[in-house]
Amino acid sequence: MGRAGDRAAVDGRLEALLSGAGELPWPRRMAAAAALELRLLTSLAAPAVVVYMLIIVMSSATQIFCGQLGNVQLAAASLGNNGIQVFAYGLMFAYIVWSPRCRATWTGFTWAAFADLPAFAGLSVASAVMLALEVWYFQVLILLAGMLPDPEVALDSLTVCTSIQSWVFMISVGFNAAASVRVGNELGAGNPRSAEFSAWMVTVVSAFVSAIAGLVTFLLRDKLSYIFTGGEVVSRAVADLSPLLVGTIVLCGIQPVLSGVAVGCGWQAMVAYINIGCYYFIGVPVGVLLGFKFDFGIKGLWGGMIGGTLIQTLILIWITFRTDWNKEVEEARKRLDKWDDTRQPLLANKE
């Protein structure tokens, strides 16, 4: 993946088109730039989407089979999957350490690995916090739904909706990876126009795909629940929640991509603070208030949390729109110069 992005950044074709080089009129230059960027995004996003979709299908298969046994079994499978996800990354780390397949990528710790550790740890911890807050957000929704009156139907309908949303969300996660690579490569290569164009291009493409998925979901709202369970009560509940599901699908087609842009620019810490404020100081409290205090039930819980996601998305759009991309190129150059100066003595010692 990285090689494709590096080639695009180094040869400067996209930057030349966007800067007006040549005699092509503006519409043709923009069309050529869009076509070039789409090819690059496809080469980066498609493999990531396939991998993430396979992961979510494996998780959803358990819910699908359990849902055919009954509503209680579907609710139990949903809660069980939440618990399993907590341990997934720990198991992955153990596999990397002890599996013979990963010996070439994991050779153990050396003192050289601790060079310039604070700067690296700052970015890594901020990225981990940013992603964890996003993943835990909708897990909190499922846990709170279990406290509502008639929790069985609430959990079953929410499980169906979140499973469908997760399938579509994996597409956005693939675009998230593509956005971080494309923006980071272009900034590192000193191409501010290309970085900005890539950021908006991947956002528009992901939003378009999610809008289509949302439309299909709404049109099939009366049938979707039968993938997981044959219960009529759950089917009606899912159809009733479909507007909230569609809103979540559309928002999740934009927000993860903007988070990928943030990673490419090194804004992880800032986005982590935004996530805390929007998710846990706005979304969750408002959802609890609407769901329990005003008796809106699962609609209130979900509506409040969508409000938090909407505010976060609008903030990220505003930040991206206001970004000085020339300044971001300078910041990227400073980081590269600093890390290159640190790396050279280590390489000399290794030799």
Secondary structure, DSSP 8 states (H G I E B T S, - for coil): -HHHHHHHHHH-HHHHHHTT-SS--HHHHHHHHHHHHHHHHHHHHHHHHHHHHHHHHHHHHHHHHHHTT-HHHHHHHHHHHHHHHHHHHHHHHHHHHH-GGGTTT-----GGGGTTHHHHHHHHHHHHHHHHHHHHHHHHHHHHHTTSSSHHHHHHHHHHHHHHHHHHHHHHHHHHHHHHHHHHHHHHTT-HHHHHHHHHHHHHHHHHHHHHHHHHHHHTTTTGGGGT---HHHHHHHHHHHHHHHHHHHHTTTHHHHHHHHHHHT-HHHHHHHHIIIIIIIIHHHHHIIIIIS--HHHHHHHHHHHHHHHHHHHHHHHHHT--HHHHHHHHHHHHHHHHHHHHHHHHHH-
